[in-house]
Amino acid sequence: MQPRDMNWVVAGKRYRTDTATLVAHDACWNNCNWEHDGRNTFLFRTSQGRFFAQYQTLAPCETDTIKPLDTGEALHLYQSLGKKEVPFVVIFPCSIEDA
């Protein structure tokens, strides 16, 4: 499963998957399929440095969603996702200095 083009406004801020950078995701081959129980999570970062997650589902009664994340939530999600598209030090440069 690949990220879908989505354009959402949450609390007055626009989140677009087609203009944000895909940072990490869990769409990894598990010897059967790319979906994990019909669901995938994609972590994005906007050009303004805001993070958001795209949650996709194959369930017919559910809808794909976008959720804005603060840096701490994004850091936790990044660490939990199996496929990293961008290295940690590039996405969270201040986190290393703060540690």
N, C-alpha and C positions, 0 to 999 in steps of 0.2 A: 504494500500500500504506500502510495506517495502522498505528500501533503496536497490538499486541495486548495485551489484559489478561493480565498474567503476574504471578505471585506466587512468588518464589524466595527460598530461604534459602541464603546463602553465608557460610561461616565464622561462623555464629551470628547473622548480620544479615539482616533481611528486606528485600527489594527488591520494590516493587509499582509497576507502571506506572500503575495507576489512581489512586494517591495522590501520585505524584511529578510534577514539572513537566517537560514535554517542552521541552528547551532547543534542540535542533537535530537535523536529520536529512538524509537524502539522497533522500527520496521526492519527487523533482522530475520533472515531465513532460519527457521527452527526445524529444518528437515521435513517440513510438511507444508508450510505456507508463510507468508509475510505478516499476517495478522495474528495478534495474540488474543485469542478468544473473541475475534471479530472487532478488536479495538486497537488503535494505535495512538501514540502521543508524540507530538512534534513540538520542540522548543525553538522559539524564534527570538531574535533581537532586532528591534527597529533601528533605523539610522540615527534616531535620537537617544538610543541606549536603553529604551524600555524593553522589557521582556514580556512575552506572552506564550501561552501554550495553546496548541490546537489539538483538540480531542476528537478523533474520528471514530465512527462506529459503522458497522455493517448491519446492525439491528434495524429492521424496518420501522420500528415504533420509536426510535431515538433519532436525535439530530446531532450533527457535528457542531461543536461549540468552540469558542475562543475565550480564554480566561487570562486577563492581565495578571502578571506576577511581580512581586517586589523582588529585589536582588537576592534576598535570602531564600525565597521560594524557588527562584530560578536556579540558584546554586544547588539546592537540594535535588531539584528535578534533573538537572544536568548530570549530577553524580549517579542518579538512579537509572538513567537511560543508557542502553547498551551501545548505541552507535553515535560516536562523536564526529561531527562534521567540521568543527572548528576547535582548535586546542584550548584547553582551560585557560592558559596564561593570556590568550588573546581576548577571550570573552570576559574573564574576571581578573584583570591585571591588579586591581586594588586589593583583592582578596588575599593575594600572596603577601603583600606588604603588611596587611592587617593581621596576618597569622602569627 
